Amino acid sequence: MDSLRSRVAEALRRFDRRPADRPDLKPASVAIALIEPGPAFLLTRRASSLRGHAGQWALPGGRTEPGETYGEAARRELAEELGLELGEEAELGLLDDYPTRSGYVITPVVLWAGTDPALRPSPDEVSELHQVPLELIDVEPRFLTIPESDAPVIQLPLFGRFVHAPTGAVLHQFREVVLHGRPTRVAHLEQPVFAWR
C-alpha cells in the first residue's frame, strides 16, 4: 500500500503540470480518490435532481470557494458528496487544468483515501457510487470528430459504455501520467455537445 502511494506521489512530482490561464472561467476542483483494496478510485453518477449535468459520470468535486486551495476544495467536496473526510496529508499531487465548455476550469487533485474508507453518499448529489479498479481505465480511449469543433472528442470505455470529457479526459491523463509515466496532455480534448451547457 505504502509503495503504491509513494509511486503515485512520485509520478505526480515528476509531472510538469500545466495550469490554465483562464480568468474568465470559474475555478473548480475534482478528486481522484485512490483506495485499497484494488487499487481503485471513486466515481459517481450525478443525481438526476441536480441542475447541471444531471445523471452524468463524475469525479467528486465542485466549485473552488474564494480562499480555498485546490486540495481543500476537493477534500471538502469529497466530504459533502461521499462523507469521506481526509486531511491535507492525503493530497498526492495535481494534474493539468481542464477548461470546460460550461464555464469552469477544473483542477484534478489526486488523493490517497486509504483502505476500505467509510463512505456515505449524499442522495442529494449522488445516485450511484462505484469503486473502479485502476486496471479498468488502463485502456485506449476512442476519439471522435464532430462538426461543431476542430478538436477530437474523447470517449473512455468503462462499464460497457463511454465516459466523456471532462471526466474521461482527466482519467485518461491520470492513466498516462501515473500508470505509465507519459506526460500526455488532455486540455485540448473536446467534450460532447450535450455537455457544453
C-alpha positions as CSV (number, residue, x, y, z in Angstrom):
1,M,0.0,0.0,0.0
2,D,2.7,2.5,1.0
3,S,4.7,1.6,-2.1
4,L,1.7,2.4,-4.3
5,R,1.0,5.7,-2.5
6,S,4.7,6.5,-3.0
7,R,4.7,5.6,-6.6
8,V,1.7,7.7,-7.4
9,A,3.1,10.7,-5.5
10,E,6.5,10.3,-7.3
11,A,4.8,10.1,-10.7
12,L,2.9,13.3,-9.9
13,R,6.0,15.0,-8.5
14,R,7.8,14.4,-11.8
15,F,4.9,15.6,-13.9
16,D,5.2,19.2,-15.2
17,R,1.6,20.2,-14.6
18,R,0.1,22.9,-16.8
19,P,-2.3,25.3,-15.2
20,A,-4.9,27.1,-17.4
21,D,-4.7,30.9,-17.6
22,R,-8.5,31.3,-17.9
23,P,-9.6,34.1,-15.5
24,D,-12.9,34.1,-17.5
25,L,-13.8,30.7,-16.1
26,K,-14.9,29.7,-12.6
27,P,-12.4,27.6,-10.7
28,A,-13.4,24.0,-9.7
29,S,-11.7,21.0,-8.2
30,V,-12.3,17.3,-8.6
31,A,-10.9,14.4,-6.5
32,I,-9.3,11.3,-7.9
33,A,-9.6,9.5,-4.5
34,L,-7.5,6.3,-4.5
35,I,-8.5,3.4,-2.2
36,E,-7.4,-0.1,-1.3
37,P,-8.1,-2.9,-1.9
38,G,-7.9,-2.5,-5.7
39,P,-6.3,-0.2,-6.1
40,A,-9.3,1.7,-7.2
41,F,-10.7,5.2,-7.4
42,L,-14.1,6.6,-6.5
43,L,-16.5,7.5,-9.4
44,T,-20.1,8.8,-9.0
45,R,-23.1,9.2,-11.1
46,R,-24.6,12.6,-10.5
47,A,-28.1,12.7,-9.1
48,S,-30.9,13.3,-11.6
49,S,-32.2,16.2,-9.5
50,L,-29.1,18.3,-9.9
51,R,-29.4,21.4,-12.1
52,G,-26.1,20.9,-14.0
53,H,-25.0,17.7,-15.8
54,A,-27.6,15.5,-14.0
55,G,-27.0,11.8,-14.4
56,Q,-23.5,12.1,-15.8
57,W,-20.5,10.2,-14.6
58,A,-18.3,12.4,-12.5
59,L,-15.4,12.5,-10.1
60,P,-16.4,14.0,-6.7
61,G,-15.9,17.8,-7.0
62,G,-17.3,21.2,-7.4
63,R,-16.6,24.9,-7.4
64,T,-13.5,26.1,-5.5
65,E,-14.6,28.7,-3.0
66,P,-12.6,32.0,-2.5
67,G,-9.6,31.4,-0.3
68,E,-9.6,27.6,-0.8
69,T,-6.7,25.7,-2.3
70,Y,-7.5,23.1,-4.9
71,G,-6.8,20.4,-2.4
72,E,-9.1,21.9,0.2
73,A,-11.9,22.2,-2.3
74,A,-11.5,18.6,-3.5
75,R,-11.4,17.3,0.1
76,R,-14.5,19.5,1.1
77,E,-16.4,18.1,-1.9
78,L,-15.5,14.5,-1.0
79,A,-16.8,15.1,2.5
80,E,-20.1,16.7,1.1
81,E,-20.7,14.1,-1.6
82,L,-19.4,10.9,-0.1
83,G,-19.0,11.6,3.7
84,L,-15.3,11.0,3.3
85,E,-13.1,13.2,5.5
86,L,-9.4,13.4,4.5
87,G,-6.6,15.6,5.8
88,E,-4.1,17.6,3.9
89,E,-1.6,14.7,4.1
90,A,-3.9,12.7,1.8
91,E,-3.0,15.1,-1.2
92,L,-0.6,13.4,-3.6
93,G,-0.5,15.9,-6.4
94,L,-2.3,17.7,-9.2
95,L,-2.9,17.0,-12.9
96,D,-3.4,19.6,-15.7
97,D,-6.3,22.0,-15.5
98,Y,-9.1,21.3,-17.9
99,P,-11.3,24.2,-19.2
100,T,-14.9,23.1,-19.8
101,R,-17.5,24.4,-22.2
102,S,-19.9,25.0,-19.3
103,G,-17.7,27.8,-17.8
104,Y,-15.3,26.1,-15.4
105,V,-11.6,25.4,-15.2
106,I,-11.2,22.0,-13.4
107,T,-8.1,21.2,-11.4
108,P,-7.9,17.4,-10.7
109,V,-6.5,16.6,-7.2
110,V,-5.1,13.1,-6.6
111,L,-5.8,11.9,-3.0
112,W,-4.9,8.8,-1.0
113,A,-8.1,7.7,0.7
114,G,-6.7,4.6,2.4
115,T,-8.1,1.1,3.0
116,D,-11.8,0.5,2.9
117,P,-12.8,4.0,3.8
118,A,-16.3,4.5,5.3
119,L,-18.4,6.1,2.5
120,R,-21.8,7.7,3.0
121,P,-23.0,9.1,-0.4
122,S,-25.3,12.1,-0.2
123,P,-28.6,11.2,-2.1
124,D,-29.0,14.9,-3.0
125,E,-25.8,14.8,-5.1
126,V,-25.0,11.1,-5.9
127,S,-27.2,8.5,-7.5
128,E,-24.5,5.8,-7.8
129,L,-21.1,5.3,-6.3
130,H,-18.5,3.0,-7.9
131,Q,-15.1,1.8,-6.7
132,V,-13.4,1.4,-10.1
133,P,-10.2,-0.7,-10.3
134,L,-7.4,1.2,-11.9
135,E,-7.0,-1.6,-14.5
136,L,-10.4,-0.7,-16.0
137,I,-9.1,2.7,-17.1
138,D,-5.8,1.3,-18.4
139,V,-7.3,1.2,-21.9
140,E,-7.1,3.1,-25.1
141,P,-9.8,5.8,-25.5
142,R,-11.8,6.4,-28.6
143,F,-11.6,9.8,-30.4
144,L,-14.5,11.1,-32.5
145,T,-14.7,14.1,-34.8
146,I,-17.8,16.3,-34.6
147,P,-18.8,19.2,-37.0
148,E,-19.1,21.6,-34.1
149,S,-15.4,21.6,-33.2
150,D,-11.9,21.0,-34.7
151,A,-10.8,19.2,-31.6
152,P,-11.3,15.4,-31.1
153,V,-14.0,14.2,-28.6
154,I,-12.5,11.7,-26.1
155,Q,-14.6,8.7,-25.1
156,L,-13.2,6.4,-22.4
157,P,-14.7,2.9,-22.4
158,L,-16.0,1.9,-19.0
159,F,-18.8,-0.3,-17.7
160,G,-19.8,-1.2,-21.3
161,R,-20.4,2.5,-22.2
162,F,-18.3,5.6,-22.7
163,V,-17.2,8.3,-20.2
164,H,-16.8,11.7,-21.9
165,A,-14.7,14.7,-21.0
166,P,-14.1,16.3,-18.6
167,T,-14.1,13.1,-16.5
168,G,-12.9,10.9,-19.4
169,A,-10.1,13.3,-20.2
170,V,-9.0,13.6,-16.6
171,L,-9.0,9.8,-16.1
172,H,-7.1,9.3,-19.3
173,Q,-4.4,11.8,-18.2
174,F,-4.2,10.0,-14.8
175,R,-3.7,6.7,-16.6
176,E,-1.0,8.2,-18.8
177,V,0.9,10.1,-16.1
178,V,0.5,7.8,-13.1
179,L,0.3,4.4,-14.6
180,H,2.7,4.8,-17.5
181,G,4.8,7.9,-16.8
182,R,3.8,9.6,-20.0
183,P,3.3,13.4,-19.9
184,T,0.2,13.3,-22.1
185,R,-1.9,16.5,-22.4
186,V,-5.7,16.4,-22.5
187,A,-6.9,20.0,-22.1
188,H,-7.4,20.2,-25.9
189,L,-9.7,17.2,-26.0
190,E,-13.3,18.1,-26.7
191,Q,-16.5,17.4,-24.7
192,P,-19.6,16.1,-26.5
193,V,-22.1,18.8,-27.5
194,F,-24.6,17.7,-24.8
195,A,-22.1,18.7,-22.1
196,W,-21.5,22.2,-23.5
197,R,-24.1,23.9,-21.4
